[in-house]
Amino acid sequence: MLKSMLALGKMQFYQYNIYKSNFYLFTLNRIVEIVVYIFVWQAIYTQTGNAGGYTIAQMITYYILVFTLSSLSCWGVNEDMAHSIRNGNINKELLNPLSYFQYYFGVNIGEMGFALVTGIATFIICSLVWGITVPVSFINFLLFITIILLGIPITFFFTMITGTFGFYSSSIWGMQILRKSIISIFSGIIAPITLFPKWFQNIANILPFKELIYTPINIWLGQITVNEIIFVILKQVIWIGILYLVAKLFFNHAIKKVTINGG
Amino acid sequence: MSIIEVKDLVKTYKIIQKEDGLKGYIKNLIKPKYNEITAVKGINFNINEGELVGYIGENGAGKSTTIKMLTGLLSPTSGKVIVNGIVPNEKRIENNKNIGAVFGQKTQLWWDLPVIESFRLIKKMYKIPENEYRKNLKKFTEILDLEDLLEKQVKNLSLGQKMRCEIAATFLHNPKIVYLDEPTIGLDVFVKENIRKFIKDINKEKKTTVILTTHDLKDIEDVCDRIILLDKGKIIYDGEKQKFKDTYGKYVIAEFIINSKNRTISNLDNATILEENEKSLKVKFMHNETTIVKLMNEISNYCIIEDIHIKEAELEDILKEIYKGAHKC
């Protein structure tokens, strides 16, 4: 099963790689965004000298890491799902010797692989241009990786939930925008969560999206203690369970609709 | 021992009845009205291992609905389907390991990648042993002439090339049962022949059970031993191809374009008049009872014949004939 999923991931990765221009454009796009954010923050820092307890060097590192990681949390298999529901290819997917979730998790692996490659390219270029604060310790770096890996099933199941709306509505474009906005606001892509009002921070603390971007970067920067990290991992595991259950129940309901009344 | 058992199978779809206007839309939201359409009305059949079955009928006869129930993609409203000892819609994944399916022009091949990559993925997903995979690939490449196609991207293939690859992909994991839902639609004669030969070869070698739906009677003629005819959700014929062919071969329909008719043609020897008007006359006859020359002689007593079109009986005509015949037996 794991082998099949990795093979699927490889296929999706190749599929992206066919269009070499994709890679360059995505990376270029990232870098342009980072430049804009850095200019804005440089302007703010010359006025105030401090924001959210980060030095300007830390803030630049924050945004470089944001755009290294953002594809991992924003991309997903929604479009592939919606496309195959609409053109009837879903029938073929349901006849695979893998479950629908396993099939798409495999595809998702390839998607994440490509996101990682563009992310790393962005990271290398940007850290050469602006310089980067290194992780405070090797342990912190390992924890940074761990939290990011635990984020992958979280984004996957969240994607499966929004993707399943495709069974009820022929267009999930709105759903996709909503998914991406929720993630980019609550994960800290737009700005570090500590800069937002208290009530917003409370919501972000409950939702699982903060752990996709904000938390791992702060582990890198040494802003979070080891005790807190144990709590973070526990929270992630609980959320993986919750999202899995919701996704599975929702999908089973949706697929019944298909298998009772036809595609 | 039957590999497929279908008993009293019924499928009813509920379709929301749409009403016009905003009022109707709101009414629908609150209390939707449903129309029930029964696509399959209590059918029974058993298929043994290694059989080549043609499952035919007109559009909307319920063929695809049946195939979807056999593959587990649809759940039956009532009745029983057992495929290889499994109820497909309850244990879909387990059933999937034993079957292969082609649905018209839907493809399981990866659009942007070379064909061989899709084959490798299938090998991984179905856990096909290396030597088995090589053996199959070699054989399939030979019969379906895939040599030059394997390294090409799927998007660059023609319809016929794509279908040949698709068929190969479907048989790669040695499925026990293969459902082919209109695999030859839109293909040229050579590709069709190629695919037919492939199906027959594999069936002979591996005893693969094949269920084929098609509108091309030549497919059935070439490939199938047995025919199941479906009309408006009911089976109206289930039996050997030979019997079907006898009836099929006998009938001919001739259309005469005529001129200056002096009186109504009410009766012709050994032929049935299907349609008659001032300009044309449609006649059905059997080869062993009369000939076109005899008919022309007879008709020329009534009018001048300007042109003749002769065509073999269409599926619908044969279908009706078999229906009558089945009743006589």
Contacts between the chains, C-beta under 8 A, distances in Angstrom:
chain1	res1	chain2	res2	distance
A	3	B	124	5.8
A	4	B	124	5.2
A	4	B	125	4.7
A	7	B	120	7.3
A	7	B	121	5.3
A	7	B	124	3.9
A	7	B	125	7.0
A	8	B	121	6.7
A	8	B	125	7.8
A	11	B	110	5.7
A	11	B	113	6.5
A	11	B	117	6.3
A	11	B	118	7.8
A	11	B	121	5.5
A	14	B	112	7.9
A	14	B	113	5.7
A	14	B	117	6.7
A	15	B	110	6.3
A	15	B	111	7.8
A	15	B	112	4.9
A	15	B	113	6.0
A	18	B	112	4.7
A	18	B	113	7.1
A	18	B	153	7.7
A	19	B	112	7.9
A	87	B	106	7.7
A	88	B	103	7.5
A	88	B	106	5.8
A	89	B	106	5.7
A	89	B	107	7.7
A	89	B	108	8.0
A	91	B	68	7.7
A	91	B	73	5.7
A	91	B	103	6.0
A	91	B	106	6.8
A	92	B	101	7.7
A	92	B	103	7.0
A	92	B	106	5.8
A	92	B	107	7.6
A	92	B	108	4.7
A	94	B	73	6.0
A	94	B	92	6.8
A	95	B	71	6.2
A	95	B	73	7.3
A	95	B	96	5.3
A	95	B	99	7.3
A	95	B	101	5.6
A	96	B	96	6.3
A	96	B	125	6.3
A	97	B	93	6.4
A	97	B	96	4.9
A	97	B	97	4.8
A	97	B	125	5.5
A	97	B	126	5.6
A	98	B	93	7.2
A	98	B	125	6.2
A	99	B	93	5.9
A	258	B	73	7.9
A	259	B	73	6.4
A	259	B	74	5.6
A	259	B	75	5.1
A	259	B	89	6.4
A	260	B	74	7.6
A	260	B	75	6.1
A	261	B	13	5.7
A	261	B	14	6.3
A	261	B	15	7.8
A	262	B	13	6.3
A	262	B	65	7.4
A	262	B	68	7.2
A	262	B	74	6.3
A	263	B	73	7.8
